[in-house]
Amino acid sequence: MSQQSIKNVVIVGGGTAGWLSAGVLAAKLGQQSLQKTSAINVTLVESPEVSTIGVGEGSWPSLRDTLLDIGIKESEFITQCHASYKQGSTFSRWKYDDKPHQYQHPFTTPSGYVEMDIHAQWQNLCAEESFEQSFCIQPEMCDLGKAPKQVKTPDYAYVLNYGYHFDATALAHLLTSHCVSNLGVNHIKAHISSVNSAADGNIASLTTNEGDVIEGDLFIDCSGGKALLIGEHFGVNWRSMSGVLMNNRAMAVQVPYEDSDNDISSTTIATGKPFGWTWDIGLQHRRGVGMVYNDQFASSDQVQSTLLAHVGERASQATIDQCTIRSLSFDPGYREQFWVKNCLSLGMSSGFIEPLEASAIAMIELGLRMLYEQFPKDMFHMERLSKRYNDRFTYRWERVIDFLKLHYILSERSDPYWLAQRDPMSIPDSLKEMMEMWKYQPPSRFDFIQNEEIFPSASYQYVLYGMGYHTQVNHLLSTTPEAKKAMAIRKQLEQQRPQFMAGLPTNRQLLEQLVAMHSK
Ligand SMILES: Cc1cc2nc3c(=O)[nH]c(=O)nc-3n(C[C@H](O)[C@H](O)[C@H](O)COP(=O)(O)OP(=O)(O)OC[C@H]3O[C@@H](n4cnc5c(N)ncnc54)[C@H](O)[C@@H]3O)c2cc1C
């Protein structure tokens, strides 16, 4: 088997991870792109008995590239997945329990970020303003509910960088029909009952409940929490991170809008509560609302009433009465290895920490990019590639954990849940070391030195300074020429402001225009 080329890829699972994998691999390496002799065949098998997780409705800007790669028109995605534009996250009440506090982590880095120490300029020129607004126009546009583009802006292009809020089940349907009809993906609806090994320990084939055998060269485990191949078959351990990031439960609810002109928020709104936090996202026809928490700090009744009270801030009792609450549980963590023999795991089977900052789909996209760009030629190549992949992705999961933890440790909330989340014993050494460094200098490219870091240093700055962290100002980097450049940037942003205000429609206005145009 070792010199045999990798022709047949079998994906187990038809959730977001499975269908994104099928779409990307078939579009990049299938017969549409490559000559028949080198093209791969993609088969996706999903169980009619096990439903998809059905949550995971916030994406990063990277989803635009992924959908473009797969060959889906943006208008098609927006209309069929009831999607809206997401320009970042708003964090409310993460700092205090007794007074309001809010900051944003927008998808746009501050203007001038690569040329100068923006932290020093912010402190010198405008420390009374919030950090995120001092060199970036996006937070103000989000506060006004503005869209990131105009109706005439081409598909996937932008005025302000954006990702999406979307209906996860609708995305799986759209990808299914596109992958099968346009990309030649072989779709099998069957429950896998056994995994069959070859003599060398690779997976040779899968057997379905009906007794059919599905053979392949590379198997991608997208079976969600079941982790059928990587967990059950190969027995790769789950590295639990519950001692670092404590959330292990979620309740989710879909809330229809009461008026057809309800605002559609341009950010995911994450609100701190006594024993967790709520997410609130706006799609075209409904909100997706949920609460993430640790079950040691609250009973499900307490969580349910906190969640419904949150929903009720913008919905009537009649609407609340129609809502069905879904409960989910998870152990935050990731696999000790993601790629073993001829099996790569992506999605929930490979890792999940919590919904904060919505990085799970982005990790799937990064995994797929590495897979298709370095697609293994044969089993020897695969062995080397899998080692490299495991190293890269262990590093990436560690950075996800550091970054998510950062959101909690600067809180001054006094509830036991928040005290536990910032217990010094629970903070990874890597983050502790960086926090020491960031007393003297802001997060920078010297802290994050890998290609395609999952979170850039600007993201750390948005969270640190949004939460009121103090870094000494670097006077060496706040010289007169630097200050002149910084003032020029601020002046330019101020001049552009009226154009943004007048030129950008609201999220709802743009979505309504697009949907009307494409349903003619
Ligand atoms: C509360 C919560 C909120 C989240 N929010 C976000 C977010 O905002 N942004 C984000 O990026 N991510 C988010 N995530 C993560 C995101 O939902 C997942 O990463 C994403 O949906 C991928 O899931 P999946 O495809 O791996 O698994 P699933 O959707 O669970 O799919 C598993 C598939 O495997 C199939 N399967 C299982 N067993 C078998 C079998 N024996 N035979 C054949 N098929 C089988 C099932 O039929 C199904 O098709 C969230 C997760 C949770 C829990």
Ligand as a Chemical Component Dictionary entry (heavy atoms), coordinates in Angstrom:
data_LIG
# 
_chem_comp.id                   LIG 
_chem_comp.type                 NON-POLYMER 
_chem_comp.pdbx_formal_charge   0 
_chem_comp.three_letter_code    LIG 
# 
loop_
_chem_comp_atom.comp_id 
_chem_comp_atom.atom_id 
_chem_comp_atom.alt_atom_id 
_chem_comp_atom.type_symbol 
_chem_comp_atom.charge 
_chem_comp_atom.model_Cartn_x 
_chem_comp_atom.model_Cartn_y 
_chem_comp_atom.model_Cartn_z 
_chem_comp_atom.pdbx_ordinal 
LIG C1  C1  C 0 -22.893 25.398 21.395 1  
LIG C2  C2  C 0 -21.983 25.421 20.222 2  
LIG C3  C3  C 0 -21.843 26.580 19.471 3  
LIG C4  C4  C 0 -20.945 26.631 18.400 4  
LIG N1  N1  N 0 -20.779 27.805 17.715 5  
LIG C5  C5  C 0 -19.852 27.876 16.721 6  
LIG C6  C6  C 0 -19.660 29.071 15.985 7  
LIG O1  O1  O 0 -20.339 30.076 16.176 8  
LIG N2  N2  N 0 -18.714 29.068 15.020 9  
LIG C7  C7  C 0 -17.951 27.983 14.737 10 
LIG O2  O2  O 0 -17.055 28.068 13.889 11 
LIG N3  N3  N 0 -18.181 26.812 15.358 12 
LIG C8  C8  C 0 -19.096 26.737 16.343 13 
LIG N4  N4  N 0 -19.324 25.544 16.961 14 
LIG C9  C9  C 0 -18.648 24.342 16.454 15 
LIG C10 C10 C 0 -19.354 23.879 15.173 16 
LIG O3  O3  O 0 -20.716 23.637 15.445 17 
LIG C11 C11 C 0 -18.725 22.607 14.611 18 
LIG O4  O4  O 0 -17.326 22.753 14.548 19 
LIG C12 C12 C 0 -19.222 22.355 13.197 20 
LIG O5  O5  O 0 -20.611 22.363 13.147 21 
LIG C13 C13 C 0 -18.695 21.045 12.660 22 
LIG O6  O6  O 0 -19.380 19.944 13.218 23 
LIG P1  P1  P 0 -19.069 18.516 12.584 24 
LIG O7  O7  O 0 -19.384 18.559 11.139 25 
LIG O8  O8  O 0 -17.695 18.140 12.988 26 
LIG O9  O9  O 0 -20.041 17.534 13.375 27 
LIG P2  P2  P 0 -21.625 17.250 13.231 28 
LIG O10 O10 O 0 -22.385 18.418 12.750 29 
LIG O11 O11 O 0 -22.024 16.652 14.540 30 
LIG O12 O12 O 0 -21.734 16.115 12.102 31 
LIG C14 C14 C 0 -21.420 14.771 12.372 32 
LIG C15 C15 C 0 -21.810 13.925 11.168 33 
LIG O13 O13 O 0 -21.307 12.609 11.373 34 
LIG C16 C16 C 0 -22.285 11.673 10.976 35 
LIG N5  N5  N 0 -22.079 10.396 11.657 36 
LIG C17 C17 C 0 -21.933 10.170 12.983 37 
LIG N6  N6  N 0 -21.824 8.835  13.217 38 
LIG C18 C18 C 0 -21.868 8.223  11.996 39 
LIG C19 C19 C 0 -21.821 6.868  11.572 40 
LIG N7  N7  N 0 -21.699 5.841  12.420 41 
LIG N8  N8  N 0 -21.932 6.613  10.237 42 
LIG C20 C20 C 0 -22.050 7.622  9.336  43 
LIG N9  N9  N 0 -22.101 8.913  9.699  44 
LIG C21 C21 C 0 -22.019 9.217  11.013 45 
LIG C22 C22 C 0 -23.608 12.341 11.370 46 
LIG O14 O14 O 0 -24.687 11.768 10.647 47 
LIG C23 C23 C 0 -23.312 13.784 10.946 48 
LIG O15 O15 O 0 -23.610 13.930 9.575  49 
LIG C24 C24 C 0 -20.223 25.475 18.031 50 
LIG C25 C25 C 0 -20.403 24.287 18.749 51 
LIG C26 C26 C 0 -21.253 24.259 19.844 52 
LIG C27 C27 C 0 -21.399 22.983 20.627 53 
# 
loop_
_chem_comp_bond.comp_id 
_chem_comp_bond.atom_id_1 
_chem_comp_bond.atom_id_2 
_chem_comp_bond.value_order 
_chem_comp_bond.pdbx_ordinal 
LIG C1  C2  SING 1  
LIG C2  C3  SING 2  
LIG C2  C26 DOUB 3  
LIG C3  C4  DOUB 4  
LIG C4  N1  SING 5  
LIG C4  C24 SING 6  
LIG N1  C5  DOUB 7  
LIG C5  C6  SING 8  
LIG C5  C8  SING 9  
LIG C6  O1  DOUB 10 
LIG C6  N2  SING 11 
LIG N2  C7  SING 12 
LIG C7  O2  DOUB 13 
LIG C7  N3  SING 14 
LIG N3  C8  DOUB 15 
LIG C8  N4  SING 16 
LIG N4  C9  SING 17 
LIG N4  C24 SING 18 
LIG C9  C10 SING 19 
LIG C10 O3  SING 20 
LIG C10 C11 SING 21 
LIG C11 O4  SING 22 
LIG C11 C12 SING 23 
LIG C12 O5  SING 24 
LIG C12 C13 SING 25 
LIG C13 O6  SING 26 
LIG O6  P1  SING 27 
LIG P1  O7  DOUB 28 
LIG P1  O8  SING 29 
LIG P1  O9  SING 30 
LIG O9  P2  SING 31 
LIG P2  O10 DOUB 32 
LIG P2  O11 SING 33 
LIG P2  O12 SING 34 
LIG O12 C14 SING 35 
LIG C14 C15 SING 36 
LIG C15 O13 SING 37 
LIG C15 C23 SING 38 
LIG O13 C16 SING 39 
LIG C16 N5  SING 40 
LIG C16 C22 SING 41 
LIG N5  C17 SING 42 
LIG N5  C21 SING 43 
LIG C17 N6  DOUB 44 
LIG N6  C18 SING 45 
LIG C18 C19 SING 46 
LIG C18 C21 DOUB 47 
LIG C19 N7  SING 48 
LIG C19 N8  DOUB 49 
LIG N8  C20 SING 50 
LIG C20 N9  DOUB 51 
LIG N9  C21 SING 52 
LIG C22 O14 SING 53 
LIG C22 C23 SING 54 
LIG C23 O15 SING 55 
LIG C24 C25 DOUB 56 
LIG C25 C26 SING 57 
LIG C26 C27 SING 58 
# 
